[in-house]
Structure formats: C-alpha cells, structure tokens
Amino acid sequence: MPLKKAWQPLERSTVGTAPDRYGVYELGDGDGNVLAVDHGPLRDSLKEALAYGDGEEVRWQTTQNRQQAERLTEEHRNRL
C-alpha cells in the first residue's frame, strides 16, 4: 500500500516544507513509480536524497517516533 499522499517534486522548496520530525518517505521516478522507501528525520533525509539525485518526486508521512517509522518502512518495503 503506497503512502496516501500526493507526489511532490523533489526540489529545494519541497524539502524546505518537510517537517523536522521522524517519518517514512517514498522517492519516485516522475511517472508515479516508487524507487525507494526509507525513514528518518524527514527534512535531513530529503536534503540528502535531493543532493544525491535519488528521485524526481517525493511523498512522506510523519510518525510519532523512530520505532513507528521503522515499522511503517518495513510494511511499505514488503509491498515493493
């Protein structure tokens, strides 16, 4: 099950709106295909993804803590 958020372009302005909280994020290829699912402090993780050119689009979901982010990441990875 993909995250229930709309894709946003993976660019500096989008990353700037990401909360400074733990969460799960998906990186996409521009056609709506998921390239990667990961977790971490969202703003820092997305800055890194942007710097490395890991995708064209992104969507995320915040979590209450790191453990919840890890659990959701595993659930989402299993479906890929």
Buried (B, 14 or more C-beta within 10 A) or exposed (E): EBBEEEBBBBEEEBBEEBEEBBBBBBBBEEEEEBBBBBBBBBBEBBBEBBEEEBBBBBBBBBBEEEEBBBEBBEEBBEEE
